[in-house]
């Protein structure tokens, strides 16, 4: 065969050489792209309906081959005993000597008002599928149904979903439900959220929903995130009590304090009473909450003390005892040269420490002090270059009150910092535990160095302080009896 014939045969050969296995493929041998080739060679797979989905649709929704009918709240479910036995409730019913074990139709009594037909639909359906979608608005009702039917996996899922969706609208309902159905971890998460957000992110709706028992638990805690000083705790409780007494009140948070003050003032005039509001029939039930205000850090400021006296909400007996206690503390500081706490007694510290805080809207340089009489210890707090610095001011900065000139003074303190997202969930936190700091006159000390990579703004700083050493038992016993006794 001549050269021409060879060329003709070559011309009749396939242009694409990529199918030939004896010769290595070269880029110029084939017009087919690698992606096209891979697509052609890949096996074709048809997506099949999952077994779980088939079971849910055929057996649960359609009720095929049902061997038992469950009736509740005017609705029927055509179900299967083999699936119902995953529930502790039905497992006990079918395995024992109960009459229901041989019945084909069972009427369920639903004693819990939180359970409705939609919740039962989800609970029964969870026995036929691998995963369950729980809407945030339905968590409590589904949890109630899951607890009644003893569906442990669904109970656990409800708990995890609740913890992820805590916000100002759900926290009180979740806390109550967690107590009712024994979800301690959810209850603790709700309490933590309230400790962080009650004072930092107040809302009218939240104050309306908080029960007396829940508010007492929050206000009594040393971990309450207070902004700015203890007087703000009193103000928040005054607004909360007003909303409990007038739940139909409708207005903005900005207007709330004005209307609350006006209502209590009107009440005093109309009743012509010289008793505190907490001593009246209307106010007695709130006294247990107000008793947890640390009044020694309210009356240490003149403006705050005048407001407390004007409002006549708190019992005069309570105030008399606190005034006397503060007077003796001042005398001990001045005449016994009390240098402040020497060591940390955690229980004493948590009960007596001053709670205060500050919001830093953005990164920058800040310097502030918290108002009030602090037994001659003028504490300046500085935030700069991601450091928090304490300074015992004596002579270098002007001060409204007298300062102690003792060579050294000590304070006990704890610092907590946090940033929050729009739902009040902590996005950044840092804590410096209980410590004692001794400072000379005008000495400053870095107390916290913050990681610049993680820090987020706005940043909330909450501090607890003790300026004086705790009274000994002997000193307490020597004090004359309080007027409230």
Secondary structure, DSSP 8 states (H G I E B T S, - for coil): --HHHHHHHHHHS-S--TT-SSS---GGG-S--HHHHHHHHS--------HHHHHIIIIIIS-TT--EEEEETTEEEEE-HHHHTTSHHHHHHHHSS-GGGG-SEEE-----TT--HHHHHHHHHGGGSS-----GGGHHHHHHHHHHHT-HHHHHHHHHHHHHT--TTTHHHHHHHHHHHT-HHHHHHHHHHHHHHTTTS--HHHHHH--HHHHHHHHT-TT---SB-HHHHHHHHHHHHHHHH-TT----HHHHHHHHHHHHHHHHHHHT--S-GGGSTTTGGGHHHHTTS-GGGTTTSHHHHHHHHHHT-S-HHHHHHHHHHHHHHHHHHHHS------S--HHHHHHH-EEEEEEE-SSS-EEE---S--TT-EEEEEEETTEEEEEEESSSS--SS-----SEEEEEEEEEEEEE-TTS-EEEEEEEEEEEEEEETT-EEEEEE--TTT--SSEEEEEEEE-S----HHHHHHS---TT-
